[in-house]
Amino acid sequence: MAEDHRAEEDTGQRFPGVHWVRWNHAAAERYPELEQAIERFDPGPRPAAQASATWLREQGLNGESIPYLLIEDGKLLGFYALTAGQVELSGGHRKRLGLARPTQGAVLLTQLAKSAAHEVDGGRLVEDAIGVASELAQRMGATVLAVDPFDEATDQMWQKRFQLRPSRTAVPGHPELKRLYAPL
């Protein structure tokens, strides 16, 4: 899994180099300095990124979705969060994937943001999310990674850059948008 809790090295810096940290209450107790990194995190001006950063600060430890933090030298470069969900697929999509039921279990990517202050490609966050989602899917019987786009712009980004497809499931609070998915 994408979790990395290494001990301090002789430099006294707890997070030299690059690490992934699964952010939960145990990690918050063990690494209180990461709360400062979260507070200093600047996702830039895009509304979707701002909303994700606010979620991490205010609700990231509530357990509804689990954040995975990309840390380099003590700085938060980006993060994503996962939870369980489901999508309803069309008959054609199900047939292409070899699936029988219209409603499929999903690993839902609920949040994602990268730092505007550091050189980090969002694709790196998505790649790790897909890896963790694949491991989780094997344990829970999910067949797809799903994403609820924040708005029309992020919907188009997910479809064009990452080839996610629209499902039949409406995005909660945004019935004009459909939950997107990719097979795992």
C-alpha positions in Angstrom: 0.0 0.0 0.0 1.1 3.6 -0.4 1.8 4.2 3.3 5.3 5.1 4.4 6.1 5.9 8.1 9.9 6.1 8.3 11.8 7.1 11.4 13.8 10.3 11.7 17.2 10.1 10.2 20.3 11.6 11.7 19.5 15.0 10.1 16.7 15.4 12.6 14.3 15.9 9.7 11.4 13.5 10.0 10.5 13.4 6.3 13.7 13.8 4.2 13.0 12.8 0.6 9.6 11.8 -0.8 7.1 9.8 1.2 3.4 8.9 1.0 1.5 9.1 4.3 -2.0 7.7 4.9 -3.5 10.5 6.9 -5.6 9.3 9.9 -5.7 10.0 13.6 -2.7 7.7 14.3 -0.6 9.5 11.7 -1.7 12.9 13.1 -0.6 11.9 16.6 2.7 10.5 15.3 3.5 13.3 12.9 2.0 16.6 14.3 4.3 18.6 12.0 2.2 17.4 9.1 -0.8 19.4 10.4 1.4 22.5 9.8 2.2 21.3 6.3 -1.5 20.9 5.6 -2.2 24.4 6.9 0.5 25.9 4.7 -0.6 23.9 1.6 -1.4 26.2 -1.3 -3.4 24.5 -4.1 -3.6 27.6 -6.3 -6.7 29.5 -7.4 -8.8 26.8 -9.1 -12.1 26.3 -7.2 -11.9 22.5 -7.2 -8.4 22.5 -5.7 -9.4 25.1 -3.1 -12.4 23.0 -2.1 -10.2 19.9 -1.7 -7.6 21.8 0.4 -10.4 23.1 2.6 -11.8 19.6 2.9 -8.4 18.3 4.0 -8.0 21.0 6.7 -11.5 20.8 8.0 -12.7 17.2 7.4 -9.6 15.1 6.5 -9.6 13.2 9.7 -13.3 12.5 10.0 -13.0 9.1 8.5 -15.5 9.4 5.6 -12.7 9.4 3.1 -9.0 8.6 3.7 -6.4 11.1 2.6 -3.0 10.0 1.2 -0.4 12.8 1.4 2.6 13.2 -0.9 5.3 14.7 1.4 8.7 15.8 0.3 11.2 17.2 2.8 8.3 18.0 5.2 6.3 19.8 2.6 2.9 18.7 1.3 3.1 18.4 -2.5 -0.4 17.1 -3.0 -2.9 14.6 -1.8 -5.9 12.5 -2.8 -8.6 10.8 -0.7 -10.5 7.5 -1.3 -13.6 5.9 0.0 -16.0 3.2 -1.1 -18.8 4.0 -3.6 -20.7 2.7 -6.5 -21.6 3.5 -10.1 -24.4 2.5 -12.4 -23.0 1.5 -15.8 -24.8 1.4 -19.2 -25.4 -2.0 -20.9 -22.7 -1.3 -23.4 -20.1 -0.4 -20.9 -21.0 -3.4 -18.7 -20.7 -5.7 -21.8 -17.3 -4.3 -22.8 -16.1 -4.9 -19.2 -17.7 -8.3 -18.9 -19.9 -7.3 -16.0 -23.4 -8.5 -15.3 -25.0 -6.1 -12.9 -25.7 -2.4 -13.7 -24.6 -1.2 -10.3 -20.9 -1.8 -9.6 -18.8 -1.4 -6.5 -16.2 1.4 -6.9 -13.3 2.9 -5.1 -14.3 6.6 -5.1 -11.6 9.3 -5.5 -13.2 12.0 -3.4 -10.5 14.7 -3.3 -7.4 15.5 -5.2 -5.1 18.6 -5.2 -1.5 19.4 -6.0 0.6 22.2 -4.6 0.8 25.4 -6.7 4.2 26.2 -4.9 6.0 23.0 -6.0 6.7 21.1 -9.2 4.4 18.2 -9.1 2.4 16.6 -11.8 -1.2 15.7 -10.9 -0.7 12.5 -12.8 1.6 11.3 -10.1 -1.2 11.7 -7.6 -3.6 9.9 -9.9 -1.2 7.0 -10.5 -0.8 6.4 -6.8 -4.5 6.6 -6.3 -5.1 4.0 -9.0 -2.5 1.7 -7.4 -4.1 2.0 -4.0 -7.6 1.7 -5.4 -6.6 -1.5 -7.3 -5.3 -3.0 -4.0 -8.5 -2.0 -2.2 -10.7 -3.2 -5.0 -9.3 -6.7 -4.7 -10.2 -6.8 -1.0 -13.7 -5.4 -1.4 -14.9 -6.5 -4.8 -14.9 -3.1 -6.5 -14.5 -3.1 -10.3 -13.9 0.5 -11.1 -12.2 3.7 -9.8 -14.9 6.5 -9.7 -14.6 10.3 -9.5 -17.2 12.9 -8.9 -16.1 15.9 -11.0 -16.3 19.3 -9.2 -17.6 21.2 -12.2 -17.7 21.1 -16.0 -14.0 22.0 -16.3 -12.8 19.2 -14.0 -15.2 16.8 -15.8 -13.6 17.6 -19.1 -10.1 17.3 -17.6 -10.8 13.9 -16.1 -12.2 12.6 -19.4 -9.5 14.0 -21.6 -6.4 13.6 -19.6 -7.2 10.3 -17.8 -9.8 8.8 -20.2 -12.5 8.4 -17.5 -16.0 7.7 -18.8 -19.3 9.0 -17.6 -21.5 6.5 -15.8 -25.3 6.8 -15.3 -24.8 7.9 -11.7 -25.4 11.6 -11.1 -22.9 13.6 -9.0 -24.6 14.4 -5.7 -25.6 18.1 -5.7 -24.8 18.4 -9.4 -27.4 16.4 -11.4 -26.1 17.8 -14.7 -22.7 16.0 -14.1 -22.2 12.2 -14.1 -19.9 10.2 -11.9 -16.9 9.2 -14.0 -15.2 5.9 -13.9 -12.3 3.8 -15.2 -12.0 0.0 -14.9 -9.6 -1.3 -12.2 
